[in-house]
């Protein structure tokens, strides 16, 4: 990934933070490597058909202009900003599937300005796994299909390693910018012991996700209760029908069928989709990793300050 493209993404996301923004990734698909050489932002718009049409025309015009100045104009994916890593949504999956219809290999670059303010370049490249895309196309997220595919919540997204590359001229310029001597003044800001608001917001979002996951579990508990009740009703009905058929056979009459499709108790109960619970579990794991990473940094700072004092 070109360093210039990364700087453009960071600049666009930070300018409009905390609003969420997106943009187009341009580059080349060479062998096993997906090169991202340029990008441009999408205009912020509301949900409206006319504005969506304007957005599509804007993308085509931008790519035409880039082609005229001999810049890579092949779409290889898109980038988007996020708030505290809250990007694992159904909308992201639908966008991936729409891109996959026209692009064989595409990638989504996620940038988190709030986490980057803590001294970490929160930039990651994601794509959907092939097994998950097969299930999503068939819309079959039942427990049986997931067990058949051996798909767990960690198998939805696949993170792709990012390698930053720059031209020789830019590398030489960056070398010139490096100071001749190391910094002599201590940076005490790194030892601040205040965890607010980053840790607090992560915990708030984590609690919300736990509540959402609890709601999803209640749906499945309700489904299994109804399923058990229906199976008990079916067994009682079958037992009654078999007893009736035995009496009819004894009387020399034709037995009745043991299944009655018109009976409501034989109507299958649809199983709730497990997609939402998988995404929420993914999001919970993401929040826990962020809290754990920040807590480790905070613990190290406390240890250093205690030794200094």
C-alpha positions as CSV (number, residue, x, y, z in Angstrom):
1,X,0.0,0.0,0.0
2,X,1.4,3.4,-1.0
3,X,2.2,5.7,1.9
4,X,0.5,8.6,0.0
5,X,-2.8,6.6,-0.1
6,X,-2.6,6.0,3.7
7,X,-2.0,9.7,4.4
8,X,-5.0,10.6,2.2
9,X,-7.2,8.1,4.2
10,X,-6.0,9.4,7.5
11,X,-6.5,13.1,6.5
12,X,-10.0,12.4,5.2
13,X,-11.1,10.4,8.3
14,X,-9.7,12.8,10.8
15,X,-11.1,15.9,9.1
16,X,-14.7,14.6,9.5
17,X,-14.3,12.7,12.8
18,X,-16.5,11.7,14.6
19,X,-18.7,11.4,11.5
20,X,-18.1,8.3,9.5
21,X,-16.8,8.7,6.0
22,X,-15.9,6.4,3.1
23,X,-13.8,6.5,-0.1
24,X,-12.7,4.5,-3.1
25,X,-9.4,2.5,-3.3
26,X,-7.6,2.4,-6.6
27,X,-4.7,0.2,-7.6
28,X,-3.7,-3.1,-9.3
29,X,-4.3,-6.8,-8.7
30,X,-0.9,-8.3,-9.4
31,X,-0.5,-12.1,-8.8
32,X,-1.1,-12.8,-5.1
33,X,-0.6,-9.1,-4.1
34,X,-3.3,-6.4,-4.2
35,X,-1.6,-3.0,-4.6
36,X,-3.4,0.1,-3.4
37,X,-1.7,3.1,-5.1
38,X,-4.3,5.8,-4.7
39,X,-7.7,6.7,-3.3
40,X,-10.3,9.5,-3.3
41,X,-13.1,10.3,-0.8
42,X,-16.8,9.9,-1.4
43,X,-19.0,13.0,-0.7
44,X,-21.0,12.8,2.5
45,X,-24.6,12.2,1.5
46,X,-28.0,11.3,3.0
47,X,-30.1,8.4,2.0
48,X,-31.8,9.6,-1.2
49,X,-32.1,8.1,-4.6
50,X,-31.1,11.3,-6.5
51,X,-28.2,11.9,-4.2
52,X,-27.1,8.3,-4.7
53,X,-27.2,8.8,-8.4
54,X,-25.0,11.9,-8.0
55,X,-22.6,9.9,-6.0
56,X,-22.2,7.3,-8.7
57,X,-21.7,10.0,-11.3
58,X,-19.1,11.5,-9.0
59,X,-17.1,8.3,-8.8
60,X,-17.2,7.8,-12.6
61,X,-16.0,11.4,-13.1
62,X,-13.2,11.1,-10.6
63,X,-12.0,7.8,-12.2
64,X,-12.2,9.4,-15.7
65,X,-10.1,12.4,-14.5
66,X,-7.5,10.1,-12.9
67,X,-7.3,8.1,-16.1
68,X,-6.6,11.2,-18.1
69,X,-3.6,12.1,-16.0
70,X,-2.3,8.5,-16.2
71,X,-3.0,7.5,-12.6
72,X,-4.2,4.0,-11.6
73,X,-8.0,4.0,-11.9
74,X,-8.8,0.3,-11.3
75,X,-11.1,-0.2,-8.3
76,X,-9.7,-2.6,-5.7
77,X,-12.1,-1.9,-2.8
78,X,-13.0,1.0,-0.5
79,X,-12.0,2.5,2.8
80,X,-14.1,3.7,5.7
81,X,-13.7,5.2,9.1
82,X,-15.0,3.7,12.3
83,X,-15.5,4.7,16.0
84,X,-13.7,2.5,18.5
85,X,-13.7,-0.4,16.1
86,X,-17.5,-0.6,15.6
87,X,-17.3,-1.8,12.0
88,X,-18.6,-5.4,12.1
89,X,-22.1,-4.8,10.8
90,X,-24.4,-6.3,8.2
91,X,-24.0,-3.2,6.1
92,X,-20.3,-3.9,5.8
93,X,-21.0,-7.5,4.6
94,X,-23.6,-6.3,2.1
95,X,-21.1,-3.8,0.7
96,X,-18.5,-6.6,0.3
97,X,-21.0,-8.7,-1.5
98,X,-21.9,-5.9,-3.9
99,X,-18.2,-5.3,-4.7
100,X,-17.6,-9.1,-5.2
101,X,-20.2,-9.1,-8.0
102,X,-17.9,-7.0,-10.2
103,X,-14.4,-7.4,-8.6
104,X,-12.8,-10.8,-8.1
105,X,-10.6,-9.6,-5.3
106,X,-11.4,-6.6,-3.2
107,X,-10.4,-5.3,0.2
108,X,-11.8,-2.9,2.8
109,X,-9.4,-0.6,4.7
110,X,-10.7,0.3,8.2
111,X,-9.3,3.3,9.9
112,X,-10.1,4.3,13.5
113,X,-9.2,8.0,14.3
114,X,-10.2,7.6,18.0
115,X,-7.8,4.7,18.6
116,X,-5.1,6.4,16.6
117,X,-5.2,9.3,19.0
118,X,-3.9,6.8,21.6
119,X,-0.6,6.5,19.7
120,X,-1.5,3.5,17.5
121,X,-2.0,3.5,13.8
122,X,-5.4,1.8,13.8
123,X,-5.4,0.7,10.2
124,X,-6.4,-2.8,9.0
125,X,-7.3,-4.5,5.8
126,X,-10.2,-7.0,5.8
127,X,-12.0,-9.3,3.4
128,X,-14.7,-11.9,3.8
129,X,-13.8,-15.6,3.9
130,X,-15.0,-17.8,1.0
131,X,-16.9,-20.2,3.3
132,X,-18.9,-17.3,4.8
133,X,-19.7,-15.8,1.4
134,X,-21.1,-19.1,0.3
135,X,-23.5,-19.2,3.3
136,X,-24.4,-15.6,2.9
137,X,-25.4,-16.1,-0.8
138,X,-27.7,-18.9,0.2
139,X,-28.9,-17.0,3.3
140,X,-28.5,-20.2,5.4
141,X,-27.2,-19.3,8.8
142,X,-28.9,-22.1,10.7
143,X,-27.1,-24.2,13.3
144,X,-27.1,-27.2,11.0
145,X,-25.5,-25.3,8.1
146,X,-22.9,-23.7,10.3
147,X,-21.9,-27.0,11.8
148,X,-21.7,-28.5,8.3
149,X,-19.4,-25.8,7.1
150,X,-17.5,-25.7,10.5
151,X,-18.0,-22.0,10.5
152,X,-17.5,-20.1,13.8
153,X,-17.8,-16.4,14.6
154,X,-14.0,-15.9,14.0
155,X,-14.4,-17.1,10.4
156,X,-16.4,-14.2,9.0
157,X,-13.6,-11.7,8.4
158,X,-10.0,-12.4,7.4
159,X,-7.4,-9.7,8.1
160,X,-4.9,-9.1,5.4
161,X,-1.4,-7.9,6.3
162,X,-0.5,-4.4,5.1
163,X,2.9,-3.6,3.7
164,X,3.6,0.1,3.3
165,X,5.8,1.1,0.3
166,X,7.1,4.4,-0.9
167,X,9.1,5.5,-3.9
168,X,12.8,6.1,-3.7
169,X,12.3,9.9,-3.9
170,X,9.9,9.9,-0.9
171,X,12.2,7.6,1.1
172,X,15.1,10.0,0.5
173,X,13.0,13.0,1.5
174,X,11.9,11.3,4.7
175,X,15.5,10.5,5.5
176,X,16.3,14.2,5.2
177,X,13.5,15.1,7.6
178,X,15.0,12.9,10.3
179,X,16.7,14.9,13.1
180,X,20.5,14.6,13.3
181,X,20.5,14.0,17.0
182,X,18.0,12.1,19.2
183,X,15.4,14.0,21.2
184,X,16.9,15.1,24.5
185,X,13.7,16.4,26.1
186,X,11.6,13.9,28.0
187,X,8.0,13.3,26.7
188,X,6.1,13.1,30.0
189,X,2.8,13.1,28.1
190,X,3.3,9.4,27.5
191,X,3.1,8.8,31.2
192,X,-0.4,10.3,31.8
193,X,-2.4,8.1,34.0
194,X,-5.8,9.3,32.8
195,X,-7.7,6.5,30.9
196,X,-10.8,8.6,30.1
197,X,-12.5,8.8,27.7
198,X,-11.1,6.0,25.6
199,X,-11.4,3.2,28.2
200,X,-14.8,4.4,29.3
201,X,-16.2,4.5,25.8
202,X,-14.9,1.0,25.1
203,X,-16.6,-0.3,28.2
204,X,-19.9,1.5,27.3
205,X,-19.9,0.0,23.9
206,X,-18.9,-3.4,25.3
207,X,-21.9,-3.3,27.7
208,X,-24.3,-2.4,24.8
209,X,-23.0,-5.4,22.8
210,X,-23.4,-7.7,25.8
211,X,-27.1,-6.6,26.0
212,X,-27.6,-7.1,22.3
213,X,-26.0,-10.6,22.6
214,X,-28.4,-11.4,25.5
215,X,-31.3,-10.4,23.3
216,X,-30.1,-12.7,20.6
217,X,-29.8,-15.5,23.0
218,X,-33.3,-14.9,24.3
219,X,-34.6,-15.3,20.7
220,X,-32.9,-18.7,20.4
221,X,-34.3,-19.8,23.8
222,X,-37.8,-18.8,22.7
223,X,-37.3,-20.7,19.4
224,X,-36.1,-23.9,21.2
225,X,-39.0,-23.7,23.7
226,X,-41.5,-23.5,20.8
227,X,-39.7,-26.3,19.0
228,X,-39.9,-28.6,22.0
229,X,-43.6,-27.8,22.5
230,X,-44.3,-28.5,18.9
231,X,-42.5,-31.8,19.0
232,X,-44.4,-32.9,22.1
233,X,-47.7,-32.0,20.3
234,X,-46.6,-34.0,17.2
235,X,-45.8,-37.0,19.3
236,X,-49.2,-36.8,21.1
237,X,-51.0,-36.4,17.8
238,X,-49.1,-39.3,16.2
239,X,-49.9,-41.6,19.2
240,X,-53.6,-40.7,19.0
241,X,-53.6,-41.3,15.2
242,X,-51.9,-44.7,15.6
243,X,-54.4,-45.8,18.2
244,X,-57.2,-44.7,15.9
245,X,-55.6,-46.6,13.0
246,X,-55.4,-49.8,15.1
247,X,-59.1,-49.5,15.7
248,X,-59.8,-48.9,12.0
249,X,-57.7,-51.9,11.0
250,X,-59.7,-54.0,13.5
251,X,-62.9,-52.8,11.9
252,X,-61.5,-53.6,8.4
253,X,-61.2,-49.9,7.4
254,X,-58.3,-48.1,5.6
255,X,-55.8,-46.5,8.0
256,X,-55.5,-42.8,8.0
257,X,-52.1,-41.1,7.1
258,X,-49.8,-40.5,10.1
259,X,-49.0,-37.0,8.8
260,X,-51.4,-34.1,8.2
261,X,-49.8,-31.2,6.3
262,X,-52.8,-29.0,7.0
263,X,-52.4,-29.4,10.7
264,X,-50.6,-26.4,12.2
265,X,-48.5,-28.5,14.5
266,X,-46.6,-30.0,11.5
267,X,-45.8,-26.5,10.1
268,X,-42.0,-26.1,10.6
269,X,-40.9,-23.2,12.9
270,X,-38.3,-21.0,11.1
271,X,-35.0,-21.0,12.9
272,X,-33.6,-17.5,13.7
273,X,-30.5,-16.5,11.8
274,X,-27.2,-16.7,13.7
275,X,-25.6,-13.9,11.7
276,X,-26.4,-11.1,14.1
277,X,-25.1,-13.1,17.1
278,X,-21.9,-13.9,15.2
279,X,-21.3,-10.3,14.4
280,X,-22.0,-9.2,17.9
281,X,-19.6,-11.8,19.3
282,X,-17.0,-10.6,16.9
283,X,-17.5,-7.0,18.1
284,X,-17.3,-8.0,21.7
285,X,-14.0,-9.7,21.0
286,X,-12.7,-6.6,19.3
287,X,-13.7,-4.4,22.3
288,X,-12.0,-6.8,24.7
289,X,-8.8,-6.8,22.7
290,X,-8.8,-3.0,22.6
291,X,-9.4,-2.7,26.4
292,X,-6.7,-5.4,27.1
293,X,-4.2,-3.6,24.9
294,X,-4.8,-0.2,26.5
295,X,-4.8,-1.7,30.0
296,X,-1.3,-3.1,29.3
297,X,0.0,0.3,28.3
298,X,-1.6,1.9,31.3
299,X,-0.1,-0.7,33.6
300,X,3.4,-0.1,32.1
301,X,2.9,3.7,32.7
302,X,2.0,3.1,36.3
303,X,5.1,1.0,36.8
304,X,7.4,3.6,35.3
305,X,5.9,6.5,37.2
306,X,6.1,4.5,40.5
307,X,9.9,4.0,39.9
308,X,10.4,7.6,39.0
309,X,8.6,8.9,42.1
